[in-house]
Amino acid sequence: MGDRLEQGAEAPAFSLADQSGAPVELAGFKGRKVLVYFYPKADTPGCTTQACGLRDILGAIGDTAVVGVSPDLPAKLARFDEKYSLGFPLLSDPDHAVAESYGVWVEKSMYGKKYMGVERSAFLVDEKGALEQVWYKISPKDTPVKLLAALG
């Protein structure tokens, strides 16, 4: 389990396949802000609310990029993207290495069973690759709201 990241720290680098199988690197966004958000599972109610909320503000955030990360495989991410016309990269982190580097791979519990999973969280990375905002345990509905507020 990775440690929690602090505001101002360098965002952990990554290169993951997107919904079409193409590699996307954090370094590729240098020079613009990017919201990197982690969600547990594509096409579940909370994750859909969150993704659609972000989709709906894409026109209001200038050249800030939005990138979603989950353990889902690219084929499932492609279906999720197509179903809701999301229009931003959804990255596949099946071995949860990137989730661990951001401190969002945690022990969860459901119906008394403990298991490891993604804690819904979001990180606003600045133009130089540092963490401008860190939101652990963010709610689906708060994600677009907090992003808009941070971009002010």
Secondary structure, 3 states (H helix, E strand, C coil): CCCCCCCCCECCCCEEECCCCCEEEHHHHCCCCEEEEECCCCCCHHHHHHHHHHHHHHHHCCCCEEEEEECCCHHHHHHHHHHHCCCCCEEECCCCHHHHHCCCEEEEEECCEEEEEECCEEEEECCCCEEEEEECCCCCCHHHHHHHHHHC
